Each structure stands twice: as C-alpha cells, then as structure tokens.
Amino acid sequence: MSADRDHARELDVVVYGATGFVGRLVAQHLADHAPDGLRIALGGRSLERLEGVRRGLGERASGWPLLVADSADRAALDGLAARTRVVATTVGPYARYGLPLAEACAAAGTHYADLTGEVLFVRDCIDACDEAARATGARIVNACGYDSIPSDLAVLQLHERVVADGAGELAHCTLVATAKGGFSGGTIDSARAQVDAVQRDPRRRRVLVDPYALSPDRAAEPDLGDERDTFDVFRNDTLGGWLGPFVMASFNTRIVRRSNALQHWAYGRGFRYRELSAYGRGTAARATATAVTIGLGLGLKALASKRLRPLVDRLLPAPGEGPSDDQRAAGRFRMRVHATTTTGARYVSTVAAQGDPGYAATAVMLGEAAVALAVGEGLPSASGVLTPATGIGMALADRLRERGFELSVSR
C-alpha cells in the first residue's frame, strides 16, 4: 500500500535517535510546534534514556510512545517502520548505521527523512532502496538539515520564479554562504566515516569527486566541462567580496544536481552550480578566507593520517556533543544563490534563519520535513530515494516560513 494512502498505522512520526543531542532538539521542536493530533513517538536503543528524554519535553509529549530498536537489529527496525507513516532519523554516521533503517522504511512504504551529509551513504541508499521505495510509494528523503535543505530549496524556488517569469532556464548559479555556528560532532564523525570508507576501498574516491555522483542516470548528464568544487580564494565584489570554499559544497552540489535530474533536468541541461563561503571585504577578510581554506585542507589530510588522526579526534567535538542553549540561539545562516538564466535575466534566491545552523536550525528543518511528510499536503508526486526539493518541495518551504525562516527570490 502507498505510504500516502496508509492512514491505518498507529503513529504518524517516529523520531529515531531521540536520545542523541540533535535528536532531543528535534523532539523538542515537535513537542512545541507539531500540529494537534499528530501521533508522535520516540525511538532509540535504550528505554531508560528514552524515558529521560520524554520527561524533559513537557506535558504535550508525556504520552508519546517509546520504541526500542537497535540500528543493527533489522527485525526491530522492520517492526518500527511498520507502525508509523514517517521516520525522522538523526542516527549517524549514516554509512555506518543508517542503511538498514532506510531499507526497512522503503520495504514498508514508510516515509523517511535523515540528516546525512555523506555522498557515499546517499549513493548506497539510492542503489539499495530506490526500487523498493518506488514500488511501495515510500519517500526516502536524504539531507533534511543544513545539509542540504537551504541549498536545495533556494534553487527550487529560484527555478519556479524563473519559469513563472518566462525567463528561460537556469544557466550559471553560485550559492554564497555566511554562517555563525559550530561544527557538529556528528558532522565530523560523518567525515571520518567517509575517509575510512575510501581507505578501505580506494575506488570509492571516484564517487566522492564525481560532480554527478548522485545522478539517477549518470550517462545522461550533460558534459559542461570542469565542474569540480572550488578550493581557491578569490575576490568578487558582486558576490560579496573575498570568497573561499564552502565546507559542505562537495555534498550540497550533488544533491542539487540530483534534484535537477529527478525533475528531468527542469532547471536546464546547461545548469551549472557551485557553492562558496563569503568572508567580506578588506585585508582581514582575505586573511580569514585563506586561513580557513588552509585549515580545511589540513584537517582532511589529518583525518586520513593514521599518525595524526588520534590528535584530531581529541581536539574536535565528539558525536553527541553540542553548544549551549545561548550559543545555539546566537547562531545564524544566510545562503544566497546568484543566478543568470539563458535569457540573461539575473536573480538572487535567499534562504536564511536565526539559530546555529548545525543544531537549532537543523532541528527545525528535520522536524518540519517530518511533519510535511506526515501531513502529506502539497507534496510533489514522487516516490523512491529523493531530495528535499523533489520529495517535499515547496510544502516544506511554506512550513519553514511559518517558523521564521526567510525564503525569497528577487530579480
């Protein structure tokens, strides 16, 4: 039975990984903002810890069921997936822990949303789950946090505006990101997992460096020349001054290109897309951009070094660690896509929000993605392994606006 038509299940949303740092934030967001009547449960490995999380969520969550299931216990995951219409999971690294749950949801016709920023996991998820999810009507939606909702929705709303204006197709698009916030321990652990995967099988590096690694039909993708991610520092005053590599570009760009292909290249066959970080103008901005760029390169090399890895692991935040309430509230992000169309029209698409992007804002994004999937109103007609733009679309944009996010396009 299609997941969209299955209203007989006892639950609407299960937050899996609710005892983790981000999982608790997602559960709190739903306790505060989920629509009345939405049937929500918490899932994880430990009943005792789940009970502790539920006690801290307030009266509205006091009756939420608790589902115990280990990420390695496929039978338990099958049972969890069969009871609910949507699973929102924060359990990563997804390459290490995520695939059995995605497979269980695909088989059961249960919608699924995660926070992955791992190219290799999404590729594996496509290969393992897409056919089954299409057969059952499940929407397996990867990357429903800061990776990669802002990027994906910024381009989607841009595309819709360009079509409405009759301004051709998208041609050259550059996302410029500014943000204030810390690195998530989970995000860093995901980077470790990808480094480990390449070391175990060096052939997988070809997937990581392929700009179209997540395409549903790699052979059908256009040949637009060099589309490698940018690792240079340079100045462009139109785009915001001194620019450098954006730490999430190597993932987000693949998700956005997959969205284009899943929509039969609706953005354009000549659609070129890149992502950069902006540092401002002046000598200090240039120095900062250079230092961050060098630091990113050295950090990746250190993660891949057997000798330096233990030192890096001690210095960087561990999974489950995160900033204080005040630090999360003080964070923010702004993503602006500067676009030129095939007719020469120029647009800027903006997605922005207050709150640490990797924690506070991400909890809102995953929570609202789960609600949108559960409510089912205004969703694109799609099933299989999807992106935020193709699996939830502007229904998610509308929900995020209600939570104080800015999503806008100007010509």
Stockholm file with secondary structure:
# STOCKHOLM 1.0

chainA/1-411         MSADRDHARELDVVVYGATGFVGRLVAQHLADHAPDGLRIALGGRSLERLEGVRRGLGERASGWPLLVADSADRAALDGLAARTRVVATTVGPYARYGLPLAEACAAAGTHYADLTGEVLFVRDCIDACDEAARATGARIVNACGYDSIPSDLAVLQLHERVVADGAGELAHCTLVATAKGGFSGGTIDSARAQVDAVQRDPRRRRVLVDPYALSPDRAAEPDLGDERDTFDVFRNDTLGGWLGPFVMASFNTRIVRRSNALQHWAYGRGFRYRELSAYGRGTAARATATAVTIGLGLGLKALASKRLRPLVDRLLPAPGEGPSDDQRAAGRFRMRVHATTTTGARYVSTVAAQGDPGYAATAVMLGEAAVALAVGEGLPSASGVLTPATGIGMALADRLRERGFELSVSR
#=GR chainA/1-411 SS CCGGGCCCSSEEEEEETTTSHHHHHHHHHHHHHSCTTCCEEEEESCHHHHHHHHHTTCGGGTTCCEEECCTTCHHHHHHHHHHEEEEEECCCCHHHHTHHHHHHHHHHTCEEEECCCCHHHHHHHHHHHHHHHHHHTCEEECCCBTTBHHHHHHHHHHHHHHHHHTCCCEEEEEEEEEEECCCCHHHHHHHHHHHHHHHHCGGGHHHHHCTTTTCSCGGGSCCCSCCCCCCCCEEETTTTEEEEECTTHHHHHHHHHHHHHHTTSTTCTTCEEEEEEEEESSHHHHHHHHHHHHHHHHHHHHHTCTTTHHHHHHHSCCTTCCCCHHHHHHCEEEEEEEEEETTSCEEEEEEEEESCIIIIIHHHHHHHHHHHHHHCTTCCSCCEEECHHHHTTHHHHHHHHHTTCEEEEEC
#=GC SS_cons         CCGGGCCCSSEEEEEETTTSHHHHHHHHHHHHHSCTTCCEEEEESCHHHHHHHHHTTCGGGTTCCEEECCTTCHHHHHHHHHHEEEEEECCCCHHHHTHHHHHHHHHHTCEEEECCCCHHHHHHHHHHHHHHHHHHTCEEECCCBTTBHHHHHHHHHHHHHHHHHTCCCEEEEEEEEEEECCCCHHHHHHHHHHHHHHHHCGGGHHHHHCTTTTCSCGGGSCCCSCCCCCCCCEEETTTTEEEEECTTHHHHHHHHHHHHHHTTSTTCTTCEEEEEEEEESSHHHHHHHHHHHHHHHHHHHHHTCTTTHHHHHHHSCCTTCCCCHHHHHHCEEEEEEEEEETTSCEEEEEEEEESCIIIIIHHHHHHHHHHHHHHCTTCCSCCEEECHHHHTTHHHHHHHHHTTCEEEEEC
//
